[in-house]
């Protein structure tokens, strides 16, 4: 999930896999979700939304590779770093353990 902000300041969480379009008008950004017949308006600029989507997708693609490596004796620090970055994109606090 990625954390975005509604026009009223409330937090909205979106599954990046379901976002099919991001468009920007004068002072608004619209996020279109698959299988839903409407757009959601968010405060973040379209470029920031797209950046968050791309970061999420890249991190979630890397995670299983580094996890498998760590399970085979590799560096668990990389797995934790990727995990923390995914958690950060969702607007949540990473576990301090």
BELQUINOR-V345977 format. One record per run of one state. SS is the DSSP state (A for helix, B for strand, O for the rest). FROM is the first residue (numbers start at 0). TO is the last residue. Records with the same first field share a line. If there is no record, write none. Layout:
SS: FROM-TO ; FROM-TO
//
This chain:
O: 0-0 ; 5-9 ; 14-14 ; 24-27 ; 33-37 ; 42-44 ; 71-74 ; 89-96
B: 1-4 ; 10-13 ; 18-23 ; 28-32 ; 38-41
A: 15-17 ; 45-70 ; 75-88
//
